[in-house]
């Protein structure tokens, strides 16, 4: 009768499994049904009149100033930056008659709009003057010259329209309008415009931050470039998605070096210096850092309800499908970068001749560090992974830790969201926090404020995102006018 008892036990196990599957299925179904778009908060639309054509002309003129940052300091064009400063003074006379302007490190600019109530903490808006060069090999691919400042087909074309002169000019356009209308702030407002952000901001933004700190300034909030209004970019989401950066990744580079005897390639050792180095590189590439959904979960919690049913079921039940989500996101470079500390082998050098054994082989691995990791843990992880005394591992360059993570429940974060919804007149939009993958000047001000956010209120499709640092960078005239409206309303709401 033992076989009957065993059969009964198997039936009980199968029944238990079926019950468990039914329960899990029920939980998944209920959570999916509840994971639906919520009614957007009611807003009172605001009407802000902007002279679109004049603003576009000003931005086009700004593009013509080749305020380029290159790796070679000898190529820095000081006179162009000075000419750009003079252009700003002429273009925005009310701003320069009302706000105090201070040069910092000669070419960065700090504007102070003094508020009437010193008890209120000031706010800071950031942008940068410098732009990246236009690759000489791609000039022929531009519809209009990268520094031509051409207005055509409803766009302002040229380098810096999105990154980041559009932001700088939009801030000053908004301030000029408000001053003309008689606006006087209760809360002090700072504008900080660095001149070397594209090089890491070594002498621009950090010097401005040091200056403010020396004056015992504590900021209520900081707003810089970063996230944008993503149009048709988030798969399965039809409406625009406003991605507000609440943190950015850290940065570190490690040099791997293997030294040995040279000699003729006809009598090689079992492993050359280059072979040893290649093995170390392979270990790094084949063993990525663990995935962490610390930023992905909040993002998909906001956008998931707007996705098709199958995807909604997944993102409504991350407790169950989290491992699957990690595997899927790991397949796409952009998504993968948002869920883990990444390692990229970016430079390598070895050998002088095809038949000579290399006596020295080097490579550089660049890490972008997720919150929760650090420069120290990255270095420790690499040493343990390579585990070869023949490979010397040395930190190089100027590493930086991941930024602090700013609160999405703060009044400063809500102000960005409310401003956006009100200037859009209640049009449907998903607002979500996200991780800024690149570096911005905002990181230098984290010591002055707990509320540091990265958001440029301009709509961008996939092609638009690729154009930054690429070919045919441009901004729609209508979108640029909306950016000015956003800044004008944001400055007014900051006084509440």
Secondary structure in CASP SS format (residue, H / E / C, confidence):
PFRMAT SS
TARGET T0000
AUTHOR 0000-0000-0000
METHOD secondary structure of the structure
MODEL  1
X C 1.00
X H 1.00
X H 1.00
X H 1.00
X H 1.00
X H 1.00
X H 1.00
X H 1.00
X H 1.00
X H 1.00
X H 1.00
X H 1.00
X H 1.00
X H 1.00
X H 1.00
X H 1.00
X H 1.00
X H 1.00
X H 1.00
X H 1.00
X H 1.00
X H 1.00
X H 1.00
X H 1.00
X H 1.00
X H 1.00
X H 1.00
X H 1.00
X H 1.00
X H 1.00
X H 1.00
X H 1.00
X H 1.00
X H 1.00
X C 1.00
X C 1.00
X C 1.00
X C 1.00
X C 1.00
X C 1.00
X C 1.00
X C 1.00
X C 1.00
X C 1.00
X C 1.00
X C 1.00
X C 1.00
X C 1.00
X C 1.00
X C 1.00
X C 1.00
X H 1.00
X H 1.00
X H 1.00
X H 1.00
X H 1.00
X H 1.00
X H 1.00
X H 1.00
X H 1.00
X H 1.00
X H 1.00
X H 1.00
X C 1.00
X C 1.00
X C 1.00
X C 1.00
X E 1.00
X C 1.00
X C 1.00
X C 1.00
X C 1.00
X H 1.00
X H 1.00
X H 1.00
X C 1.00
X C 1.00
X H 1.00
X H 1.00
X H 1.00
X H 1.00
X H 1.00
X H 1.00
X H 1.00
X H 1.00
X H 1.00
X H 1.00
X H 1.00
X H 1.00
X H 1.00
X H 1.00
X C 1.00
X H 1.00
X H 1.00
X H 1.00
X H 1.00
X H 1.00
X H 1.00
X C 1.00
X E 1.00
X E 1.00
X E 1.00
X E 1.00
X E 1.00
X C 1.00
X C 1.00
X C 1.00
X E 1.00
X E 1.00
X E 1.00
X E 1.00
X E 1.00
X E 1.00
X C 1.00
X C 1.00
X C 1.00
X C 1.00
X C 1.00
X C 1.00
X C 1.00
X C 1.00
X E 1.00
X E 1.00
X E 1.00
X E 1.00
X E 1.00
X E 1.00
X E 1.00
X C 1.00
X C 1.00
X E 1.00
X C 1.00
X C 1.00
X C 1.00
X C 1.00
X H 1.00
X H 1.00
X H 1.00
X H 1.00
X H 1.00
X H 1.00
X C 1.00
X C 1.00
X C 1.00
X C 1.00
X C 1.00
X C 1.00
X C 1.00
X C 1.00
X E 1.00
X E 1.00
X E 1.00
X C 1.00
X C 1.00
X E 1.00
X E 1.00
X E 1.00
X C 1.00
X C 1.00
X C 1.00
X C 1.00
X C 1.00
X C 1.00
X C 1.00
X H 1.00
X H 1.00
X H 1.00
X H 1.00
X H 1.00
X H 1.00
X H 1.00
X H 1.00
X H 1.00
X H 1.00
X H 1.00
X H 1.00
X H 1.00
X H 1.00
X H 1.00
X H 1.00
X C 1.00
X C 1.00
X C 1.00
X C 1.00
X C 1.00
X C 1.00
X C 1.00
X C 1.00
X E 1.00
X E 1.00
X E 1.00
X E 1.00
X E 1.00
X E 1.00
X C 1.00
X C 1.00
X H 1.00
X H 1.00
X H 1.00
X C 1.00
X C 1.00
X C 1.00
X C 1.00
X C 1.00
X H 1.00
X H 1.00
X H 1.00
X H 1.00
X H 1.00
X H 1.00
X H 1.00
X H 1.00
X H 1.00
X H 1.00
X C 1.00
X C 1.00
X C 1.00
X C 1.00
X E 1.00
X E 1.00
X E 1.00
X E 1.00
X E 1.00
X E 1.00
X E 1.00
X E 1.00
X E 1.00
X E 1.00
X E 1.00
X E 1.00
X C 1.00
X C 1.00
X C 1.00
X C 1.00
X C 1.00
X C 1.00
X C 1.00
X C 1.00
X C 1.00
X C 1.00
X E 1.00
X E 1.00
X E 1.00
X E 1.00
X E 1.00
X E 1.00
X E 1.00
X E 1.00
X C 1.00
X E 1.00
X E 1.00
X E 1.00
X E 1.00
X E 1.00
X E 1.00
X E 1.00
X E 1.00
X E 1.00
X E 1.00
X C 1.00
X C 1.00
X C 1.00
X C 1.00
X E 1.00
X H 1.00
X H 1.00
X H 1.00
X C 1.00
X C 1.00
X C 1.00
X C 1.00
X C 1.00
X H 1.00
X H 1.00
X H 1.00
X H 1.00
X H 1.00
X H 1.00
X H 1.00
X H 1.00
X H 1.00
X H 1.00
X H 1.00
X H 1.00
X H 1.00
X H 1.00
X C 1.00
X C 1.00
X C 1.00
X C 1.00
X C 1.00
X C 1.00
X C 1.00
X C 1.00
X C 1.00
X H 1.00
X H 1.00
X H 1.00
X H 1.00
X H 1.00
X H 1.00
X H 1.00
X H 1.00
X H 1.00
X H 1.00
X H 1.00
X C 1.00
X C 1.00
X H 1.00
X H 1.00
X H 1.00
X H 1.00
X H 1.00
X H 1.00
X H 1.00
X C 1.00
X C 1.00
X H 1.00
X H 1.00
X H 1.00
X H 1.00
X H 1.00
X H 1.00
X H 1.00
X H 1.00
X H 1.00
X H 1.00
X H 1.00
X H 1.00
X C 1.00
X C 1.00
X C 1.00
X H 1.00
X H 1.00
X H 1.00
X H 1.00
X H 1.00
X C 1.00
X C 1.00
X C 1.00
X C 1.00
X E 1.00
X E 1.00
X E 1.00
X E 1.00
X E 1.00
X E 1.00
X E 1.00
X E 1.00
X E 1.00
X C 1.00
X C 1.00
X C 1.00
X C 1.00
X C 1.00
X E 1.00
X C 1.00
X C 1.00
X C 1.00
X E 1.00
X E 1.00
X E 1.00
X E 1.00
X E 1.00
X E 1.00
X E 1.00
X E 1.00
X E 1.00
X E 1.00
X C 1.00
X C 1.00
X C 1.00
X C 1.00
X C 1.00
X H 1.00
X H 1.00
X H 1.00
X H 1.00
X H 1.00
X H 1.00
X H 1.00
X H 1.00
X H 1.00
X H 1.00
X H 1.00
X H 1.00
X C 1.00
X C 1.00
X C 1.00
X C 1.00
X C 1.00
X E 1.00
X E 1.00
X E 1.00
X E 1.00
X E 1.00
X E 1.00
X E 1.00
X E 1.00
X E 1.00
X C 1.00
X C 1.00
X C 1.00
X C 1.00
X C 1.00
X C 1.00
X C 1.00
X C 1.00
X C 1.00
X C 1.00
X H 1.00
X H 1.00
X H 1.00
X H 1.00
X H 1.00
X H 1.00
X H 1.00
X H 1.00
X H 1.00
X H 1.00
X H 1.00
X H 1.00
X H 1.00
X C 1.00
X C 1.00
X C 1.00
X C 1.00
X C 1.00
X C 1.00
X E 1.00
X E 1.00
X E 1.00
X E 1.00
X E 1.00
X E 1.00
X E 1.00
X C 1.00
X C 1.00
X C 1.00
X C 1.00
X H 1.00
X H 1.00
X H 1.00
X H 1.00
X H 1.00
X C 1.00
X C 1.00
X C 1.00
X C 1.00
X C 1.00
X C 1.00
X E 1.00
X E 1.00
X E 1.00
X E 1.00
X E 1.00
X E 1.00
X E 1.00
X E 1.00
X E 1.00
X C 1.00
X H 1.00
X H 1.00
X H 1.00
X H 1.00
X H 1.00
X H 1.00
X C 1.00
X C 1.00
X C 1.00
X C 1.00
X C 1.00
X C 1.00
X E 1.00
X E 1.00
X E 1.00
X H 1.00
X H 1.00
X H 1.00
X H 1.00
X H 1.00
X H 1.00
X H 1.00
X H 1.00
X H 1.00
X H 1.00
X H 1.00
X H 1.00
X H 1.00
X H 1.00
X H 1.00
X H 1.00
X H 1.00
X C 1.00
X C 1.00
X C 1.00
END
